[in-house]
Amino acid sequence: MGGDAIATYLGVTRRQVYRLVYDEIIPSFKLGGTVAARKSSLTTWMQDLERK
């Protein structure tokens, strides 16, 4: 949960995470005022990208 945790998992910067969230590219949701994403959703999203 949080931009830093998502950035670490994806191997990108926190700024890139917020851009991906803003542009609705990665599966995410807000929990209070915090950006959150499930690892399983991010993993599925990455696997779908690899198939293209």
PDB file of N, H, CA, C and O in Angstrom:
ATOM      1  N   MET A   1       0.838  -1.168   0.000  1.00  0.00           N
ATOM      2  CA  MET A   1       0.000   0.000   0.000  1.00  0.00           C
ATOM      3  C   MET A   1       0.886   1.235   0.000  1.00  0.00           C
ATOM      4  O   MET A   1       1.864   1.312   0.744  1.00  0.00           O
ATOM      5  N   GLY A   2       0.544   2.174  -0.820  1.00  0.00           N
ATOM      6  H   GLY A   2      -0.250   2.111  -1.424  1.00  0.00           H
ATOM      7  CA  GLY A   2       1.314   3.404  -0.914  1.00  0.00           C
ATOM      8  C   GLY A   2       2.186   3.427  -2.146  1.00  0.00           C
ATOM      9  O   GLY A   2       2.586   2.386  -2.666  1.00  0.00           O
ATOM     10  N   GLY A   3       2.474   4.625  -2.603  1.00  0.00           N
ATOM     11  H   GLY A   3       2.149   5.471  -2.181  1.00  0.00           H
ATOM     12  CA  GLY A   3       3.272   4.801  -3.807  1.00  0.00           C
ATOM     13  C   GLY A   3       4.660   4.195  -3.720  1.00  0.00           C
ATOM     14  O   GLY A   3       5.158   3.628  -4.692  1.00  0.00           O
ATOM     15  N   ASP A   4       5.288   4.314  -2.553  1.00  0.00           N
ATOM     16  H   ASP A   4       4.883   4.775  -1.763  1.00  0.00           H
ATOM     17  CA  ASP A   4       6.637   3.762  -2.401  1.00  0.00           C
ATOM     18  C   ASP A   4       6.641   2.241  -2.503  1.00  0.00           C
ATOM     19  O   ASP A   4       7.516   1.663  -3.148  1.00  0.00           O
ATOM     20  N   ALA A   5       5.674   1.596  -1.874  1.00  0.00           N
ATOM     21  H   ALA A   5       4.964   2.066  -1.349  1.00  0.00           H
ATOM     22  CA  ALA A   5       5.604   0.130  -1.915  1.00  0.00           C
ATOM     23  C   ALA A   5       5.317  -0.365  -3.329  1.00  0.00           C
ATOM     24  O   ALA A   5       5.907  -1.347  -3.779  1.00  0.00           O
ATOM     25  N   ILE A   6       4.424   0.305  -4.015  1.00  0.00           N
ATOM     26  H   ILE A   6       3.944   1.103  -3.649  1.00  0.00           H
ATOM     27  CA  ILE A   6       4.107  -0.076  -5.396  1.00  0.00           C
ATOM     28  C   ILE A   6       5.319   0.144  -6.289  1.00  0.00           C
ATOM     29  O   ILE A   6       5.621  -0.683  -7.150  1.00  0.00           O
ATOM     30  N   ALA A   7       6.011   1.253  -6.084  1.00  0.00           N
ATOM     31  H   ALA A   7       5.766   1.924  -5.385  1.00  0.00           H
ATOM     32  CA  ALA A   7       7.210   1.554  -6.874  1.00  0.00           C
ATOM     33  C   ALA A   7       8.279   0.486  -6.675  1.00  0.00           C
ATOM     34  O   ALA A   7       8.908   0.047  -7.639  1.00  0.00           O
ATOM     35  N   THR A   8       8.483   0.075  -5.452  1.00  0.00           N
ATOM     36  H   THR A   8       7.973   0.431  -4.669  1.00  0.00           H
ATOM     37  CA  THR A   8       9.469  -0.965  -5.155  1.00  0.00           C
ATOM     38  C   THR A   8       9.093  -2.264  -5.849  1.00  0.00           C
ATOM     39  O   THR A   8       9.945  -2.921  -6.447  1.00  0.00           O
ATOM     40  N   TYR A   9       7.826  -2.635  -5.773  1.00  0.00           N
ATOM     41  H   TYR A   9       7.134  -2.101  -5.287  1.00  0.00           H
ATOM     42  CA  TYR A   9       7.365  -3.879  -6.389  1.00  0.00           C
ATOM     43  C   TYR A   9       7.532  -3.847  -7.906  1.00  0.00           C
ATOM     44  O   TYR A   9       7.942  -4.841  -8.505  1.00  0.00           O
ATOM     45  N   LEU A  10       7.217  -2.711  -8.532  1.00  0.00           N
ATOM     46  H   LEU A  10       6.884  -1.903  -8.046  1.00  0.00           H
ATOM     47  CA  LEU A  10       7.298  -2.607  -9.984  1.00  0.00           C
ATOM     48  C   LEU A  10       8.704  -2.268 -10.481  1.00  0.00           C
ATOM     49  O   LEU A  10       9.008  -2.462 -11.658  1.00  0.00           O
ATOM     50  N   GLY A  11       9.552  -1.770  -9.603  1.00  0.00           N
ATOM     51  H   GLY A  11       9.306  -1.612  -8.646  1.00  0.00           H
ATOM     52  CA  GLY A  11      10.904  -1.389 -10.005  1.00  0.00           C
ATOM     53  C   GLY A  11      10.936  -0.064 -10.735  1.00  0.00           C
ATOM     54  O   GLY A  11      11.744   0.137 -11.642  1.00  0.00           O
ATOM     55  N   VAL A  12      10.047   0.848 -10.334  1.00  0.00           N
ATOM     56  H   VAL A  12       9.390   0.685  -9.597  1.00  0.00           H
ATOM     57  CA  VAL A  12       9.987   2.178 -10.934  1.00  0.00           C
ATOM     58  C   VAL A  12      10.030   3.211  -9.810  1.00  0.00           C
ATOM     59  O   VAL A  12      10.073   2.852  -8.634  1.00  0.00           O
ATOM     60  N   THR A  13      10.019   4.487 -10.171  1.00  0.00           N
ATOM     61  H   THR A  13       9.984   4.779 -11.127  1.00  0.00           H
ATOM     62  CA  THR A  13      10.036   5.534  -9.151  1.00  0.00           C
ATOM     63  C   THR A  13       8.618   5.804  -8.649  1.00  0.00           C
ATOM     64  O   THR A  13       7.637   5.439  -9.295  1.00  0.00           O
ATOM     65  N   ARG A  14       8.530   6.443  -7.499  1.00  0.00           N
ATOM     66  H   ARG A  14       9.327   6.739  -6.974  1.00  0.00           H
ATOM     67  CA  ARG A  14       7.232   6.812  -6.938  1.00  0.00           C
ATOM     68  C   ARG A  14       6.488   7.746  -7.885  1.00  0.00           C
ATOM     69  O   ARG A  14       5.274   7.636  -8.052  1.00  0.00           O
ATOM     70  N   ARG A  15       7.218   8.655  -8.495  1.00  0.00           N
ATOM     71  H   ARG A  15       8.205   8.745  -8.359  1.00  0.00           H
ATOM     72  CA  ARG A  15       6.603   9.589  -9.444  1.00  0.00           C
ATOM     73  C   ARG A  15       5.979   8.838 -10.619  1.00  0.00           C
ATOM     74  O   ARG A  15       4.885   9.179 -11.069  1.00  0.00           O
ATOM     75  N   GLN A  16       6.673   7.820 -11.112  1.00  0.00           N
ATOM     76  H   GLN A  16       7.562   7.543 -10.748  1.00  0.00           H
ATOM     77  CA  GLN A  16       6.137   7.020 -12.207  1.00  0.00           C
ATOM     78  C   GLN A  16       4.863   6.292 -11.783  1.00  0.00           C
ATOM     79  O   GLN A  16       3.922   6.169 -12.568  1.00  0.00           O
ATOM     80  N   VAL A  17       4.835   5.812 -10.546  1.00  0.00           N
ATOM     81  H   VAL A  17       5.599   5.912  -9.908  1.00  0.00           H
ATOM     82  CA  VAL A  17       3.640   5.145 -10.028  1.00  0.00           C
ATOM     83  C   VAL A  17       2.458   6.099 -10.065  1.00  0.00           C
ATOM     84  O   VAL A  17       1.384   5.739 -10.546  1.00  0.00           O
ATOM     85  N   TYR A  18       2.644   7.306  -9.562  1.00  0.00           N
ATOM     86  H   TYR A  18       3.517   7.599  -9.171  1.00  0.00           H
ATOM     87  CA  TYR A  18       1.542   8.256  -9.533  1.00  0.00           C
ATOM     88  C   TYR A  18       1.087   8.621 -10.941  1.00  0.00           C
ATOM     89  O   TYR A  18      -0.104   8.850 -11.153  1.00  0.00           O
ATOM     90  N   ARG A  19       1.987   8.683 -11.897  1.00  0.00           N
ATOM     91  H   ARG A  19       2.955   8.497 -11.725  1.00  0.00           H
ATOM     92  CA  ARG A  19       1.622   8.951 -13.279  1.00  0.00           C
ATOM     93  C   ARG A  19       0.817   7.776 -13.841  1.00  0.00           C
ATOM     94  O   ARG A  19      -0.187   7.986 -14.521  1.00  0.00           O
ATOM     95  N   LEU A  20       1.247   6.550 -13.564  1.00  0.00           N
ATOM     96  H   LEU A  20       2.063   6.379 -13.011  1.00  0.00           H
ATOM     97  CA  LEU A  20       0.528   5.369 -14.035  1.00  0.00           C
ATOM     98  C   LEU A  20      -0.871   5.288 -13.421  1.00  0.00           C
ATOM     99  O   LEU A  20      -1.825   4.875 -14.081  1.00  0.00           O
ATOM    100  N   VAL A  21      -0.982   5.683 -12.164  1.00  0.00           N
ATOM    101  H   VAL A  21      -0.207   6.019 -11.628  1.00  0.00           H
ATOM    102  CA  VAL A  21      -2.283   5.696 -11.491  1.00  0.00           C
ATOM    103  C   VAL A  21      -3.162   6.783 -12.097  1.00  0.00           C
ATOM    104  O   VAL A  21      -4.325   6.534 -12.417  1.00  0.00           O
ATOM    105  N   TYR A  22      -2.621   7.972 -12.256  1.00  0.00           N
ATOM    106  H   TYR A  22      -1.676   8.173 -11.997  1.00  0.00           H
ATOM    107  CA  TYR A  22      -3.367   9.108 -12.796  1.00  0.00           C
ATOM    108  C   TYR A  22      -3.897   8.807 -14.202  1.00  0.00           C
ATOM    109  O   TYR A  22      -5.031   9.153 -14.532  1.00  0.00           O
ATOM    110  N   ASP A  23      -3.070   8.163 -15.019  1.00  0.00           N
ATOM    111  H   ASP A  23      -2.149   7.881 -14.750  1.00  0.00           H
ATOM    112  CA  ASP A  23      -3.446   7.822 -16.392  1.00  0.00           C
ATOM    113  C   ASP A  23      -4.254   6.524 -16.466  1.00  0.00           C
ATOM    114  O   ASP A  23      -4.600   6.068 -17.555  1.00  0.00           O
ATOM    115  N   GLU A  24      -4.552   5.931 -15.306  1.00  0.00           N
ATOM    116  H   GLU A  24      -4.271   6.302 -14.421  1.00  0.00           H
ATOM    117  CA  GLU A  24      -5.334   4.691 -15.203  1.00  0.00           C
ATOM    118  C   GLU A  24      -4.713   3.551 -16.002  1.00  0.00           C
ATOM    119  O   GLU A  24      -5.414   2.791 -16.670  1.00  0.00           O
ATOM    120  N   ILE A  25      -3.389   3.442 -15.925  1.00  0.00           N
ATOM    121  H   ILE A  25      -2.819   4.060 -15.382  1.00  0.00           H
ATOM    122  CA  ILE A  25      -2.666   2.394 -16.637  1.00  0.00           C
ATOM    123  C   ILE A  25      -2.515   1.160 -15.753  1.00  0.00           C
ATOM    124  O   ILE A  25      -2.656   0.034 -16.230  1.00  0.00           O
ATOM    125  N   ILE A  26      -2.232   1.365 -14.477  1.00  0.00           N
ATOM    126  H   ILE A  26      -2.118   2.280 -14.090  1.00  0.00           H
ATOM    127  CA  ILE A  26      -2.100   0.224 -13.570  1.00  0.00           C
ATOM    128  C   ILE A  26      -3.377   0.069 -12.748  1.00  0.00           C
ATOM    129  O   ILE A  26      -4.066   1.050 -12.469  1.00  0.00           O
ATOM    130  N   PRO A  27      -3.689  -1.174 -12.362  1.00  0.00           N
ATOM    131  CA  PRO A  27      -4.864  -1.398 -11.520  1.00  0.00           C
ATOM    132  C   PRO A  27      -4.574  -0.897 -10.104  1.00  0.00           C
ATOM    133  O   PRO A  27      -3.651  -1.377  -9.446  1.00  0.00           O
ATOM    134  N   SER A  28      -5.359   0.060  -9.648  1.00  0.00           N
ATOM    135  H   SER A  28      -6.109   0.450 -10.183  1.00  0.00           H
ATOM    136  CA  SER A  28      -5.136   0.638  -8.322  1.00  0.00           C
ATOM    137  C   SER A  28      -6.450   1.174  -7.776  1.00  0.00           C
ATOM    138  O   SER A  28      -7.458   1.239  -8.480  1.00  0.00           O
ATOM    139  N   PHE A  29      -6.414   1.554  -6.514  1.00  0.00           N
ATOM    140  H   PHE A  29      -5.595   1.501  -5.942  1.00  0.00           H
ATOM    141  CA  PHE A  29      -7.569   2.150  -5.867  1.00  0.00           C
ATOM    142  C   PHE A  29      -7.075   3.032  -4.735  1.00  0.00           C
ATOM    143  O   PHE A  29      -5.919   2.938  -4.323  1.00  0.00           O
ATOM    144  N   LYS A  30      -7.943   3.880  -4.240  1.00  0.00           N
ATOM    145  H   LYS A  30      -8.882   3.957  -4.574  1.00  0.00           H
ATOM    146  CA  LYS A  30      -7.597   4.750  -3.120  1.00  0.00           C
ATOM    147  C   LYS A  30      -8.138   4.130  -1.842  1.00  0.00           C
ATOM    148  O   LYS A  30      -9.279   3.671  -1.796  1.00  0.00           O
ATOM    149  N   LEU A  31      -7.330   4.122  -0.830  1.00  0.00           N
ATOM    150  H   LEU A  31      -6.403   4.495  -0.867  1.00  0.00           H
ATOM    151  CA  LEU A  31      -7.728   3.666   0.497  1.00  0.00           C
ATOM    152  C   LEU A  31      -7.525   4.859   1.408  1.00  0.00           C
ATOM    153  O   LEU A  31      -6.413   5.126   1.862  1.00  0.00           O
ATOM    154  N   GLY A  32      -8.608   5.575   1.673  1.00  0.00           N
ATOM    155  H   GLY A  32      -9.512   5.358   1.304  1.00  0.00           H
ATOM    156  CA  GLY A  32      -8.481   6.868   2.325  1.00  0.00           C
ATOM    157  C   GLY A  32      -7.857   7.805   1.303  1.00  0.00           C
ATOM    158  O   GLY A  32      -8.394   7.963   0.207  1.00  0.00           O
ATOM    159  N   GLY A  33      -6.758   8.417   1.633  1.00  0.00           N
ATOM    160  H   GLY A  33      -6.321   8.288   2.523  1.00  0.00           H
ATOM    161  CA  GLY A  33      -6.053   9.281   0.702  1.00  0.00           C
ATOM    162  C   GLY A  33      -4.821   8.626   0.116  1.00  0.00           C
ATOM    163  O   GLY A  33      -4.013   9.288  -0.536  1.00  0.00           O
ATOM    164  N   THR A  34      -4.668   7.322   0.342  1.00  0.00           N
ATOM    165  H   THR A  34      -5.324   6.784   0.872  1.00  0.00           H
ATOM    166  CA  THR A  34      -3.465   6.611  -0.068  1.00  0.00           C
ATOM    167  C   THR A  34      -3.730   5.752  -1.295  1.00  0.00           C
ATOM    168  O   THR A  34      -4.756   5.079  -1.383  1.00  0.00           O
ATOM    169  N   VAL A  35      -2.806   5.780  -2.231  1.00  0.00           N
ATOM    170  H   VAL A  35      -1.972   6.327  -2.160  1.00  0.00           H
ATOM    171  CA  VAL A  35      -2.894   4.909  -3.406  1.00  0.00           C
ATOM    172  C   VAL A  35      -2.557   3.494  -2.967  1.00  0.00           C
ATOM    173  O   VAL A  35      -1.588   3.265  -2.243  1.00  0.00           O
ATOM    174  N   ALA A  36      -3.369   2.551  -3.416  1.00  0.00           N
ATOM    175  H   ALA A  36      -4.156   2.737  -4.005  1.00  0.00           H
ATOM    176  CA  ALA A  36      -3.143   1.156  -3.061  1.00  0.00           C
ATOM    177  C   ALA A  36      -3.348   0.277  -4.283  1.00  0.00           C
ATOM    178  O   ALA A  36      -4.051   0.653  -5.221  1.00  0.00           O
ATOM    179  N   ALA A  37      -2.730  -0.895  -4.265  1.00  0.00           N
ATOM    180  H   ALA A  37      -2.159  -1.201  -3.504  1.00  0.00           H
ATOM    181  CA  ALA A  37      -2.898  -1.879  -5.330  1.00  0.00           C
ATOM    182  C   ALA A  37      -2.579  -3.251  -4.755  1.00  0.00           C
ATOM    183  O   ALA A  37      -1.711  -3.392  -3.894  1.00  0.00           O
ATOM    184  N   ARG A  38      -3.282  -4.241  -5.236  1.00  0.00           N
ATOM    185  H   ARG A  38      -3.988  -4.126  -5.935  1.00  0.00           H
ATOM    186  CA  ARG A  38      -3.004  -5.617  -4.805  1.00  0.00           C
ATOM    187  C   ARG A  38      -1.863  -6.174  -5.635  1.00  0.00           C
ATOM    188  O   ARG A  38      -1.789  -5.943  -6.842  1.00  0.00           O
ATOM    189  N   LYS A  39      -0.979  -6.905  -4.985  1.00  0.00           N
ATOM    190  H   LYS A  39      -1.039  -7.093  -4.004  1.00  0.00           H
ATOM    191  CA  LYS A  39       0.129  -7.519  -5.722  1.00  0.00           C
ATOM    192  C   LYS A  39      -0.397  -8.447  -6.798  1.00  0.00           C
ATOM    193  O   LYS A  39       0.148  -8.496  -7.900  1.00  0.00           O
ATOM    194  N   SER A  40      -1.456  -9.185  -6.486  1.00  0.00           N
ATOM    195  H   SER A  40      -1.899  -9.145  -5.591  1.00  0.00           H
ATOM    196  CA  SER A  40      -2.011 -10.117  -7.469  1.00  0.00           C
ATOM    197  C   SER A  40      -2.528  -9.370  -8.702  1.00  0.00           C
ATOM    198  O   SER A  40      -2.367  -9.850  -9.824  1.00  0.00           O
ATOM    199  N   SER A  41      -3.140  -8.214  -8.507  1.00  0.00           N
ATOM    200  H   SER A  41      -3.270  -7.824  -7.596  1.00  0.00           H
ATOM    201  CA  SER A  41      -3.631  -7.417  -9.640  1.00  0.00           C
ATOM    202  C   SER A  41      -2.479  -6.878 -10.467  1.00  0.00           C
ATOM    203  O   SER A  41      -2.539  -6.872 -11.696  1.00  0.00           O
ATOM    204  N   LEU A  42      -1.423  -6.423  -9.790  1.00  0.00           N
ATOM    205  H   LEU A  42      -1.374  -6.428  -8.792  1.00  0.00           H
ATOM    206  CA  LEU A  42      -0.256  -5.909 -10.516  1.00  0.00           C
ATOM    207  C   LEU A  42       0.454  -7.033 -11.277  1.00  0.00           C
ATOM    208  O   LEU A  42       0.916  -6.832 -12.401  1.00  0.00           O
ATOM    209  N   THR A  43       0.537  -8.199 -10.666  1.00  0.00           N
ATOM    210  H   THR A  43       0.162  -8.362  -9.754  1.00  0.00           H
ATOM    211  CA  THR A  43       1.168  -9.340 -11.323  1.00  0.00           C
ATOM    212  C   THR A  43       0.389  -9.741 -12.562  1.00  0.00           C
ATOM    213  O   THR A  43       0.978  -9.983 -13.616  1.00  0.00           O
ATOM    214  N   THR A  44      -0.932  -9.811 -12.444  1.00  0.00           N
ATOM    215  H   THR A  44      -1.410  -9.614 -11.588  1.00  0.00           H
ATOM    216  CA  THR A  44      -1.777 -10.149 -13.596  1.00  0.00           C
ATOM    217  C   THR A  44      -1.638  -9.111 -14.691  1.00  0.00           C
ATOM    218  O   THR A  44      -1.562  -9.454 -15.871  1.00  0.00           O
ATOM    219  N   TRP A  45      -1.605  -7.845 -14.309  1.00  0.00           N
ATOM    220  H   TRP A  45      -1.667  -7.566 -13.350  1.00  0.00           H
ATOM    221  CA  TRP A  45      -1.446  -6.752 -15.269  1.00  0.00           C
ATOM    222  C   TRP A  45      -0.123  -6.897 -16.031  1.00  0.00           C
ATOM    223  O   TRP A  45      -0.088  -6.739 -17.251  1.00  0.00           O
ATOM    224  N   MET A  46       0.962  -7.197 -15.311  1.00  0.00           N
ATOM    225  H   MET A  46       0.934  -7.326 -14.319  1.00  0.00           H
ATOM    226  CA  MET A  46       2.269  -7.366 -15.967  1.00  0.00           C
ATOM    227  C   MET A  46       2.271  -8.586 -16.883  1.00  0.00           C
ATOM    228  O   MET A  46       2.840  -8.539 -17.973  1.00  0.00           O
ATOM    229  N   GLN A  47       1.636  -9.682 -16.449  1.00  0.00           N
ATOM    230  H   GLN A  47       1.173  -9.720 -15.563  1.00  0.00           H
ATOM    231  CA  GLN A  47       1.572 -10.884 -17.286  1.00  0.00           C
ATOM    232  C   GLN A  47       0.786 -10.590 -18.565  1.00  0.00           C
ATOM    233  O   GLN A  47       1.165 -11.059 -19.639  1.00  0.00           O
ATOM    234  N   ASP A  48      -0.293  -9.827 -18.467  1.00  0.00           N
ATOM    235  H   ASP A  48      -0.601  -9.446 -17.596  1.00  0.00           H
ATOM    236  CA  ASP A  48      -1.057  -9.456 -19.652  1.00  0.00           C
ATOM    237  C   ASP A  48      -0.212  -8.623 -20.619  1.00  0.00           C
ATOM    238  O   ASP A  48      -0.307  -8.787 -21.835  1.00  0.00           O
ATOM    239  N   LEU A  49       0.614  -7.727 -20.070  1.00  0.00           N
ATOM    240  H   LEU A  49       0.691  -7.593 -19.082  1.00  0.00           H
ATOM    241  CA  LEU A  49       1.489  -6.917 -20.929  1.00  0.00           C
ATOM    242  C   LEU A  49       2.504  -7.784 -21.658  1.00  0.00           C
ATOM    243  O   LEU A  49       2.824  -7.524 -22.818  1.00  0.00           O
ATOM    244  N   GLU A  50       3.011  -8.810 -20.988  1.00  0.00           N
ATOM    245  H   GLU A  50       2.750  -9.021 -20.046  1.00  0.00           H
ATOM    246  CA  GLU A  50       4.003  -9.690 -21.600  1.00  0.00           C
ATOM    247  C   GLU A  50       3.402 -10.502 -22.755  1.00  0.00           C
ATOM    248  O   GLU A  50       4.112 -10.882 -23.686  1.00  0.00           O
ATOM    249  N   ARG A  51       2.114 -10.761 -22.691  1.00  0.00           N
ATOM    250  H   ARG A  51       1.537 -10.452 -21.934  1.00  0.00           H
ATOM    251  CA  ARG A  51       1.450 -11.553 -23.726  1.00  0.00           C
ATOM    252  C   ARG A  51       1.201 -10.750 -25.007  1.00  0.00           C
ATOM    253  O   ARG A  51       0.981 -11.331 -26.070  1.00  0.00           O
ATOM    254  N   LYS A  52       1.235  -9.437 -24.908  1.00  0.00           N
ATOM    255  H   LYS A  52       1.414  -8.965 -24.045  1.00  0.00           H
ATOM    256  CA  LYS A  52       0.947  -8.595 -26.079  1.00  0.00           C
ATOM    257  C   LYS A  52       2.099  -8.550 -27.034  1.00  0.00           C
ATOM    258  O   LYS A  52       2.018  -7.887 -28.068  1.00  0.00           O
TER     259      LYS A  52
END
